[in-house]
């Protein structure tokens, strides 16, 4: 089962390395990882998407993450109402004859062409992972030259209280 783990961490060297080592030592593969600054200075948010066999395994991972010194808060947000987005940049082969077809595919997905050359287009698409996967499958027949994805970034909707939060520290 897919789990989305959200962490707030101190923005210090080595934090990401310690987190990924924890997953690696326990033989869990990180499907996607996204890291960025938060509204608090010196604090970053890390969102990991992982596959586990059971909720118990996910609980064990969150407990192990909470033991890490630079992690401020760990939340399994998989079962909450969340806002989740991913960004993909896709360079697809394009001739003058196929451009109109590609534009017709791009429009319903609310994607944008951000670069054009004589033999290719670079398309930017944002949204949930499933939307991006569907778009990629649709344009594969045209020939994808390059693809870069950010990984999922997510947090709970509205003002709901997080579940599975093990520890919280104030930053002074």
C-alpha positions as a printed Julia matrix, in Angstrom:
172×3 Matrix{Float64}:
  0.0    0.0     0.0
  1.14   3.53   -0.76
  1.86   5.8     2.2
  2.61   9.52    2.22
  4.82  10.59    5.1
  5.21  14.32    5.79
  8.05  15.59    7.98
  9.15  18.97    9.19
 12.88  19.0     9.82
 15.64  21.37   10.79
 17.28  22.7     7.65
 20.78  21.39    8.42
 23.41  19.44    6.48
 23.03  15.67    6.65
 19.34  15.53    7.68
 18.13  14.18    4.33
 20.98  11.67    4.25
 20.05  10.31    7.69
 16.4    9.99    6.67
 17.13   8.16    3.42
 19.6    5.89    5.24
 16.86   4.96    7.71
 14.61   3.84    4.84
 17.48   2.03    3.12
 18.58   0.12    6.25
 15.03  -1.18    6.69
 14.8   -2.14    3.0
 12.06   0.36    2.07
 12.18   2.04   -1.3
 11.26   5.71   -1.52
  9.01   6.11   -4.56
  9.28   9.9    -4.46
 10.76  12.49   -2.17
 10.23  16.21   -2.18
 12.07  18.72    0.01
 11.56  22.46    0.35
 11.59  25.38    2.74
  8.56  26.14    4.91
  7.07  29.34    6.27
  9.44  29.05    9.27
 13.05  30.07    8.8
 15.45  27.17    9.25
 12.72  24.52    8.8
 12.08  22.35    5.72
  9.25  20.01    4.81
 10.04  16.58    3.4
  7.31  14.55    1.74
  8.07  10.87    1.05
  5.9    8.43   -0.86
  6.69   4.83    0.05
  5.16   1.39   -0.4
  4.62  -0.79    2.67
  2.86  -4.08    3.26
  0.82  -2.95    6.26
 -0.17  -0.02    8.46
  2.03  -1.53   11.16
  5.11  -1.09    8.95
  4.17   2.54    8.31
  3.77   3.07   12.04
  7.21   1.56   12.67
  8.74   3.89   10.1
  7.17   6.96   11.68
  8.4    5.84   15.11
 11.94   5.37   13.78
 11.84   8.75   12.03
 10.73  10.41   15.27
 13.93   9.18   16.95
 16.02  11.27   14.55
 17.34  14.38   16.26
 16.7   16.99   13.52
 13.16  15.83   12.74
 10.59  18.08   14.38
  7.35  16.37   13.35
  6.38  13.22   11.42
  2.88  12.62   10.09
  1.44   9.82    8.0
 -1.04  11.82    5.92
 -2.12   8.93    3.7
 -5.58   8.57    5.23
 -6.33  12.28    5.52
 -7.91  14.69    3.07
 -4.8   16.21    1.51
 -3.68  18.64   -1.14
 -1.03  16.87   -3.22
  0.78  18.06   -6.32
  3.66  17.03   -8.51
  5.46  18.82  -11.34
  6.78  17.2   -14.5
  8.82  18.63  -17.35
  8.58  16.54  -20.5
 10.55  17.03  -23.7
  8.61  15.35  -26.5
  9.5   14.96  -30.15
  7.48  17.3   -32.31
  7.39  18.05  -36.0
  5.34  20.85  -37.54
  2.83  18.16  -38.57
  2.34  16.76  -35.04
  2.31  20.07  -33.11
 -1.43  20.65  -33.48
 -2.13  17.11  -32.26
  0.11  17.66  -29.23
 -1.53  21.0   -28.42
 -4.92  19.26  -28.54
 -3.64  16.75  -25.92
 -2.01  19.42  -23.76
 -5.05  21.67  -23.38
 -7.43  19.33  -21.48
 -4.65  18.53  -18.97
 -4.03  22.25  -18.33
 -0.39  21.72  -19.17
  1.77  24.41  -20.74
  4.36  24.47  -23.49
  7.36  26.25  -21.99
  9.91  25.75  -24.79
  9.73  25.08  -28.51
 12.5   24.01  -30.86
 12.29  22.8   -34.44
 12.11  19.13  -33.4
 10.68  19.16  -29.86
  8.42  20.78  -27.26
  9.01  21.05  -23.52
  5.75  20.64  -21.64
  5.15  21.54  -17.99
  2.34  19.77  -16.17
  1.31  19.94  -12.53
 -1.25  17.96  -10.59
 -1.75  14.67   -8.82
  0.52  11.79   -9.77
 -2.3    9.93  -11.53
 -2.97  12.91  -13.82
  0.7   13.15  -14.75
  0.91   9.39  -15.38
 -2.13   9.57  -17.67
 -0.64  12.47  -19.62
  2.69  10.69  -20.05
  0.94   7.57  -21.37
 -0.99   9.73  -23.83
  2.09  11.42  -25.31
  4.41   8.38  -25.3
  3.6    7.52  -28.93
  5.06  10.88  -30.02
  8.43  10.03  -28.46
  9.56  11.31  -25.09
 13.17  12.57  -25.26
 13.52  13.58  -21.6
 11.38  13.49  -18.48
 11.92  15.05  -15.04
  9.47  14.81  -12.13
  9.58  16.49   -8.75
  7.84  13.88   -6.64
  4.73  14.46   -4.57
  4.46  17.47   -2.28
  1.48  17.32    0.06
 -0.11  18.46    3.3
 -3.53  18.11    4.96
 -6.43  20.24    3.73
 -7.93  22.98    5.83
 -7.46  23.04    9.57
 -7.76  19.36   10.37
 -5.51  18.04   13.09
 -2.76  15.7    11.92
 -2.93  12.06   12.99
  0.05   9.82   13.86
  2.11  12.77   15.04
  4.68  11.52   17.49
  6.58  14.6    18.65
  6.5   18.33   18.17
  9.12  20.94   19.09
  8.9   24.7    19.1
 11.58  26.56   17.26
 12.91  29.59   19.04
